[in-house]
């Protein structure tokens, strides 16, 4: 091999230095690719990657870099409390940064690393970049089996970290230091690719982390990963234009890709020019303002009546940056039999769905090109009038849900109305699971891209609080609200302690209804009689969990983790509490009691949840009959 200038470092030290010198660039804006590293240390990484992070920090301070500023070879470190939570925090950060900046997550061998599996699945499903660095067994196998090591007699090279393979967009195990020279750049390529991005995993055997190697100095040069904007191919654009020009009842559906590409202005201009109504998915809400004349609200199983009514009669459906999940398509029942599709997506895999005319391109570039190519086209006046009428009906529904009279505890919809008053266009509202996503899709009036942050690809309970930390790190000037139910809160409250220790301020709105509202409603409507969906003590008379309420004090729990806590008693007190939380400079948890069985927004679409085909329970028998009737509306989009 040719002579190269080298520097002797351990693999852990080299990886920290390499990551510190990676950059992204989009539209002429250059940013450091990695904002930092979340980590929990244990055997396997405390003396490897952990030492590398410490050494980079120490060398920066010795070189005169002030505390709070970042040295050239340094990767800022954040101590998380839970490995799954830190991946959620990293996902929240990357989403808030529109996927141009991201975080690494480091964990110890065994359970520390496999705790990140749920976060890996979430990141990959949602197409959000995060770098996972799980520690692994000894490459030299001398002390095998080490503590927490899986042993498979048929495959000694298989470890628990192989579980990351199907959950990662790129996976490698670094058995020797020099393998990092080839693998690390490939990992960066995937992370920076808007079509391929997701979880990227580099498994790090613990002895390799501490092993020294003579690294080429060139490996640590600043490298810029350019995030391109693929333009539509002329023939693909022409086919899309032809389909749309012949449409009498077109409908555009904006997904998360419209947000990530920064296509809001282009989408608004397209709607202004053509009059084509715009529905949105959970990930796409906010791409167009809720009060724009073409904005018809959320589409699908929990969508607005306006969007679903238009979808049922649409002849051409233009999907922009959506992967068409079952909630968006109402399990393939929301569109009528005459609908055909035009899909705009950076990922060919998603663009090809539903037998669509494919436009594989960046959302902003494609919408700009479509607007120009469709010059002179606009929807007919009758259709435009119908869109206006349906929009107005949907907004009256929202007003009614916000103002619903309910007692003695308020309905969740009324709580969301108060929250919608508090969250400005410059703020961020985060939610992920439970009944809130369904209510929010109809009810939240999003005024800006990035204001509405719903994790609904994996709909992971416990996402909200750690994600709020990541979002606040990415957008320090925004007020960040984490809306979480008591079920989700009990899954992962630990990062409240991280928020407090780091001095990061978020507002947590904890809706306490002593159970699972959405699953309870789903259970009741599908013949399972709300079984196992309320937090109750074991009843010795019935043997079931239908005794008194659990004596759990979530407000005290939040306070014990260091947060300030407010417990408003009603909607007026909630308004006051949210104002106080906004004025506070510390993380504040606002705990509000709601009715577990309070009214939900009216449903206008279906979701495929199979019901037991045979049962002795009359409620299940009736639900099965309804299921057999409703599923006849399903069809393949070919």
N, C-alpha and C positions, 0 to 999 in steps of 0.2 A: 504494500500500500504506500501511497505517496506520503511524504512528510507533511504533517499538519501541526499548527500550533494547538496545544492541548492544555487543559486545566484538570487537575485531579480532584474529583468530587465523588461523594457517594451518589447512588441513584436517587435517594430522597432529596439531597441537596441540588442535584442537577435538574430534577423535575420541577422544583420550586423556581429555580432560575429560568428554566425554559418557559414556564407558564407566565412569568412576569414580563416576558419580552414578546408576547403574542398580542397582536392588534387586529381590529376589524376596521373596515372602511366601507361606508355606503353613502352615495350621493355626495362624496367629497368630505364627509365627516369621519375623522379617524379617532378611534377610542381604544383604550386598553381592553383587551378581550376579557380578562378575568379581573373582577372587582375584588376578589378575595377567596378565601377558603374557609368553609365551615368544617369543623372537625371535632371528633371525640377520640381521645387517645386511650389506647390499651396495649396489651402485648401484641406485637405485630407492627405497630406504627409509632409508638411513643419514642423509640430510639432511632427510627428511620426517617419517615416523612416529618414527624413532629420535630426531630432535631434539625431537619433541613429548614423548616419554617422559623425556628428559633435562631439558627445561625444567620439566616438572611436578615432577620430583624436586628440582631446584635451588630452585624457588620454595617448596616445602614446607620444605626445610632452612633457607632464609633467613627463613621465617616462624616458625621456632623449633620445628618438628616434630622430635622426637628421631630419630636414626638407628635404624632397625628398626621405627619406627612409620610409619603411612601418612597422608600428607596428604590433605585433602579432595578435591583435584583430581588425585591421583596414582594411577597404575596400576603396582604393583610389577613389576619386570622381572627375567626369568630368562634367562640366556644358555645356549641349548642348543647341542649339537654337530651335530645332524642335523635337517633340517626334518621328515622323516617321524617321527623320534623325538619331536620336541616335540609333534606332534599326538597321538601315542600317550600322551604324558605328560598332555596336556590331557584326553583321554578318560578316563584312569585317575582323574584328579582329579574329573571330573564324575560318574563312576560312584560313587566313594567318597562323594561329597556327595549321592547320591540325586538328581542332576540339578537341584538347586536352586541350585548355584553352579558356576561354570565358568571357563575360561581363554580368552584370545585367543592367536593364533599369527600372527606377522608374519614375512614372508620377502621377500627381494629379487626382482628381476625374473628371469624365465626359469627356469633349472634350480632355483634356490632355491625358487621358488613351486611348480613342478610336482613337486618332491620331496614336497610335501604331499598329492598326489592320493591316494596309498594311504591315508593317514590320514583323508582326507575320506570315502572310500568306507567305511572301517571305522566311522567315527562315524555316518554316515547309516544303514548297515545295522543297527547296534546301537541306533539311536534314542538317541544320546548327544549332548548339545549341546556344540559347540565353534565358536568364531568364528575364521574364517580371513581373514587380511588379506594376500593376495598383491599384490606390487607389479606395475605394468603399464607399458605403453608411454607415450609422451608423448601427452596429449590434443590438444596443438596440432599434432602431427605435423611440426613444423619440422625436427628432426634425424633423421627416419626414413630408413632403418631403423637404430635404435639397436642397440647390442651386445645379443645374445641375443634379438632380436625375430624372431618368425615373420612372414613375408610371404606372404599369399595374394592373388594378383592379382584373384581374384573377390570378395574381401571384406576391404578394408583395415581394417575395424573389428573383425575377428576376431583374437584373440591366443591364445597358449597357455593363458591363463587360462579361455578358453571350455571347456576340458576339465573345469573344475569344475562346469559346469552340471548334467550328469546325476548328479553325485555330491553335490549340495547340495540341502537342503530350501528354501533361498532363495539367490538369486544376483543381484548387481547390480554393475555397473561404474560408478564415480562419475566421470563425465566432467567435471562441474563441481562446485565446492564445495557450492553450495546444494542439489544433489541429495541430499546426506547428510541434510538436514533431514527429508525424506520417507522415505528408505530405511533409515536407522539405526533408527528406532522399529519399522519392520516386521521388521527383522532380530531385534530383541529379542523381539518378539511370538512369532516362530517358535521361537527358542531356549527360551523359557519355556513353550511349549505341550507337554504330555507326549505328545500324539498326533502332532504334526507335527515334533518336534524332531529334530535331527541336525546335520550340518555346515551352517553358514551362511557364505557367502562374499561379502565386499565387496572387489572388485578395485579397486586404487588406483593410477591413473596417476601416474607419478613427479613430473610437474610439478604436478599437482593437489595432491599431498601437501604441497608447499611453497608453494602459492598462498594468499594471504591473502583473508579475506572478513569482512564485518561480520555476526557471528552474533548472533541474538537471545539475550539472556541467559536467557530462559525455556527454551531448548533444553538448558541445563545444570542445570536444577532436578533435585532428587532425584525419580526416578520409580520407583514400585513396580509390579512385574509380579506379579499375583496368580495363583498356581498353584492352580486349583480342583480340586475332587473331584466330577466329574459323578456324580450319583446315578442308579440305574437307573430307567427309565421304568416305571410300574406295570404296564402291559400286558406289557412285555418280561419283567419279573420274574415275572409270573404264568405266562407260557408256560414259563419256565425251571423254575419250581417244579413245574408240572404234569409236565414231562418227567422231573424227578428223582424225584418221588414214585412214578412208575410203574416206576422202575428197580429191577432185582433185583441187578445187578452193576455199580454205578456206579464210576467212577474219575475222580479229579480230577488234573489236570496243572498244576503251578505253574510259570510262566515268569518271566522277568525283571521283568515288570510287577508281580508280587506283591512283589518286593524294593523296587522304586522307589517304590511307593505306601505302603510301610511296613505291609504287610498281614499280617505274620507272626502277630501276636496274633489277628487276625480269622480267619486260616486255621486256626490251632490250635483256636480255639473252634469253628469249623465242623466240623473233624474230630472233636473231642470230642463234639459234639452228635449227629452223624449216623453216625459210624463209617466214613464213606466214605474209602477209602484214597487217599493222596496220593503221586503220583509227581512227579518234577521234571525240568526241562530243565537244561542246563548253566548258563543264566543264572538259573534259579530255585532252584538248590541252596542250602539254608540257610534258605529261607522257612519251612520247618518242620524242627525238630530231627531228626537222623538216628535218634535213639532213641525218638521218639514212636511209640506203638503203631500209628498209621495211616501212618507214613512207609515207603514201599515202594521208595524209591531212584530212581535215574535211569532214564529211559525212552528206548527207541530203539536205534539201531544199536550203541551202546556201553553200553547201559543194563544194569540189573540183571535177573537172571532173574525176580525177584519182580515187578517192574513190568511186564515184557514178558509174563509169563504172565497177569497180570490183564488187560492190554490186549487180549490175544487173545480173551478171553471177555467183555469189557465190552459192556454194552448202551447205556449213556449215558456219554459222556466229557465232563467239564467242564473246558474249557481256561481258565485264569486268567492273563492277561497273557503269552500265548505267541503267536508268529507261525507255529508249526507248520513248522519247517524239516525238511528231508529226514532229518537225523540223528534228530530227535525222533520222526518217524513211521516210521523205518526205511524210507525211500523209499516210504511208503504201503503197508507190509506188516504193521505191528505190530498194527493193529486188525482185528478180525474183521468178517465181512460184515454182522453185525447191529448194528454200532455206529452210534449217532447222536450228535450233538454239541450242546453248549451252550457258547458262547464268551463270556467276559467280557473286555472289552478297552476301553481308552480310545479306541483307533483303530477306527473302523468297518471299515476295510479288512481288518484282521486278524480282527475279530469275525465277519465274513461268511464266512470260509473254511470249507470242508468242509460247506457247506449247513447251517450250524449255526443254532440258535435264538440270535439275537444279543442280547447285553446290553451296550450301549455305555455303560460306566461305569468309574469308578475301582475298582480291585480291592478295596481295603479297604471302601469303601462297599457294593459289591455283595455281598461275602461276609457282611458284617454283616446286610444285608437278607435274604439267602438263609437265614442261620441262623435268623432270627426267623420267616420265612415257612414254614420247614420244621419248625417245632415239632411234636414227636410222631413225626417220621420217623427211622428208623434202619435200617441194613442188617440183613439177617437174620443170625441167629447162625451158621448154617452158612458164610455168606460171610465173616463176621468171623473165624471159626476158620481158614478158608483163608488169609486175609490174614496172620494170625499165623504160620501154618506157613511160608508163602513168605518172610516177613520173616526168620524164624529161619534158613532155608536160605541166604538171601542173606548174612546176617552170618557164617555159617560159611565161606562162600566168601571173604569179605573176610579173615577171620582166616587162612585157608589161604594166600592170596596174600601177606599180610604176612609170614607165617612160612615161606615157601618156602625150602627148602635148595637153594642153587645156588652153584656155584663154577667156577673160582677167583674170578671177579668176581660180585658180587651181582646178582640180578635187580632190575629197576626197581621191581617191585611191593613188594619188601622195603624198598627205599629210601623209597618212599612211606609205608610203615608207620612208619618212623622219623620221617619228616617229620610225619605225622599226630599222633604223640606230642608233637612240639615246638610245633605251631601251636595256640595256645589260642583260645578263643571270641572274645577281644578282638583277635586278630591278623587279618591278611589274607594269603591265599595267592593268588598271581597266576600264571596260565599261559595259553597261547594256542594252541600248535600242536605238532605232532609226535605221538608216541605217548602222551605224558602226559595229554592231555585224555580220551582213551578210558579209560585206566587210572583216572584220578581220578574219572570219573563213577560208576564202580562202587565204588571203594575209599575215597574220601575221606569221612570222617564229619563233615559240617558241623554245627556246633552253634549257629550264629547267622547271621542275614542279614548279608551283607557280608563274612563270613569267607572265602567261596569266590568268587574273582574270576576267572572264565574268560572270555576273549574268544573266543567260538566262532561268532559271526555271520560274521566274515570270516576267523577262524582265521589271524591274520597273524603269521608268523614275525618275531621281532624286537620284538614288542610288550612283552614281559615287563619288561625292565629300565627303559625309559622310563616305562611305566605305573606301575611301583613308585615312581618318583619322584613322579608325580602323586598317587598314593594317599597317600604319606607326607606330602605337603604338606597334603592334605585331612584326614588323621588322624594328626597328629604324635605322639600318645601310643600308637599301635599299633605292634607289631612287624610289619613288612611283608616278606614272603618272595616273591621272584621265582624260580619254578621254570622253568628254561630248559634245553633240550637244546643240544648243541654246534652243531647246525645253526642253530638260532634265535639262539644267542649270536653266531655269526660274521656274522649278518645285521646286527646293530645293537648292538655293545657300547659305542658312543661315549658314551652318557649316563652311564656310570660316571664319566667325567671331570667331568660336570656335577654329579653327586652329591657327588663329592669337593670340588669347588670351592665348592659351596653348603653344605657341612657337613651334608648330608642322609644319614641312616643307613638303609640297607636291607640285607637279607640275601639274597644271590643264591645259589641252589643250582643249580650247573651240572652237569648229568648228561652225562658224557663217554662216549659209546659209539662214537665214530668213524664216524658215519653217520646215516642216517635210518631209525629203527626202525619207525615206523608205515608209511611208504611202502615200506620193504623188505618188511615182512610183506604189505602190500597187493599189491605187485608179485609176490611169490611165489605168493600165492593166486589171482592173476589171469593167470598164465601168462607173466609177464615176467621171472621168474627173478632177482629182486632187481637187475636191471640198473640201474647208475648210482645206487645207493642207499648206497654205502659210501665213506668218505673213504680212497682209496688212490691211490698214485702210478701213473703210466702205465707199463704193462708192455711193454717193447720186443718181447717174444716173442709176445704176443697182440695188441698194439696197443690194449688196453683198459685201463680204470682198475681193474686187479685185481692191481697190484703190492703193494709193502710199504705199511705205514701211513704216512699223511702225517706228516712230522716237525713238526707244529704244536703249540706249547706254549701252551694257552689260559690256564693258570695264570699264566705269565709275562706274557701279554698283559694280563690283568686287573691284575696288579701294576704294569705299565707305565702304566696309566691312573690309578693312584693308590690303588686299593683294597687293603685287607688281604686276604690269600689263605690259605686252609687247604686241605690236600689229604689228607683222611682215607683210610686204606687199607682200611677195611671198615666194617661196620655199627656195631660198638661205637665205633670211632674217629669215625664220622659223628655218633653221639649226642654225643660229647664236643665235636666241632667245632661243632655247632649250639648247644650251651650256651655255648661261647666266643663265638660270633658274636652271640648274644643279649646277653651281658654287655658286648660291645664297644660303643663309642660311635661307631664309624666304619663305613662301608660295607664289608662283608666278603663275599668270594666263596668259597663252599665247593665245591670241585671233587671230584666223586666219580665213579669209573669204574664202569660197569655193562656187562653183556653185551648186545651189539647184538641178539642173537637170543634173549634171555631170555624166559621164558614170560610171556604176557599173561593177564589175567583171562579166564575162559571167555566166549565170545560166545554171545548168545542171540537175535540179530536180524540183519538183512541190511542192506546198503547198496548202492545201485545204482551200480556202477562198470562201464561197458560194457567188454566183452572183445572183442578183434579177432574179427570174424566169420569171416574166413578166415586161415589160417596154416599154414606148413610145420612149426611147432614142436609136438611132441606135448603139451608142457605147456600151451600156449595152446589147443590143440584141446580138451583136457580141461576147462580153465577155461571155455571158451565153452559147453560142454555143461552145466556146472553153472549158468552164468549163465542160459541159456535155461530151465532147470528152475525156478530160484529166482524169476525175474521173473514167472512165472505167478501169484504170490501178490499182485502189485500190483493196486490198484484205485483208481478215483476215489472220493473221499468226497463224495457228492452228497446 
